[in-house]
Amino acid sequence: MNAPLDSRQLLMFCVLSRTGSFTQTARELRLTQSAVSHAMKALEGDVGCRLLDKMGKKVVLTQAGEQLLHHAGRILEEMHLARESLARLGKWGRGRLRLGASTSVCQHILPTVIRDFKAKFPGHTVTLEPGDTPAAVSALLRQRMDLAFALEPGNEPQLEFRQLFSDELQFIVAPTHPWTRAGRAERDQVPRQNYILYSKSSLTFRLIDRYWRQERLALNTVMELGSMEAIKELVKLGLGVSILAPWIAKKEIEEGSLVALPLGRRKLERRWGILHWRGRRLTLAEETFVGLCQAACAGFSAKPAGSGE
């Protein structure tokens, strides 16, 4: 593999191509004429061809020199842009924060967090990519995002998980459902219900499936939807039973249009937190974001809550 070209030589070459004079180039770059001459000979030796010709007192480019100039200009421009970008990043309060979170977290938790974050870091650009935990893990591993507000993913040795709160999945039913009047789910009736559950590709669906396998019960017809809002509306209409955590339906439960009931003898709990690359030192902005998330979730574990992610 060939070694990269010397950026200082490229800069001299570009200036020389514009001035056509070793003397003028040396003056502009505050170098000796001999230093410029030696640098151009070294560059020609490096690329293996003649780049410059003398026509009287003026220096002109050969065909190879014209070709190199085309690339050298772009190389130096990219280096200039890189330096400017790093300089902006180094200024207090400037930078970017790339986030991932489930749609439920985006809707119910992050709006106030992002508002407070922007108040503290107005110069930061914040991007938020909605997606379930598997998608967030993939994006983190490909370094497409910095932090993800997600469920604990299990065996991901490259990622660190900072727990924020735990929640409990429960049956969500309409007020007219027989279980509402009974105040609990009848175990022998569990397999006979029609279920409306969140996406089968989600971590929550897998947790639900494992829970009922351990209970030696098989759920009846399952309607799979990718929208939590649509699930709640269908349950309200009495078209089936869902399994969610109550905070995703807090408004509906409080107004009485939905009812939450325990799954049974055992609880089905999940852990929510912030995911990032293990061993990576978080920036001040990232640590601030984590702290704001902790404050926003302070009361969630006390009242079982969750999302259908």
Secondary structure, DSSP 8 states (H G I E B T S, - for coil): ------HHHHHHHHHHHHH--HHHHHHHHT--HHHHHHHHHHHHHHHTS--EEEETTEEEE-HHHHHHHHHHHHHHHHHHHHHHHHHHHHSTTEEEEEEEE-HHHHHHTHHHHHHHHHHH-TEEEEEEEE--HHHHHHHHHTTS-SEEEEE--SS-TTEEEEEEEEEEEEEEE-TTSHHHHHTS--GGGGGGS-EEEE-TTSHHHHHHHHHHHHTT-----EEEES-HHHHHHHHHTTS-BEEE-GGGGHHHHHHTSSEEE--SSS-EEEEEEEEEETT----HHHHHHHHHHHHHTTTTTTS------
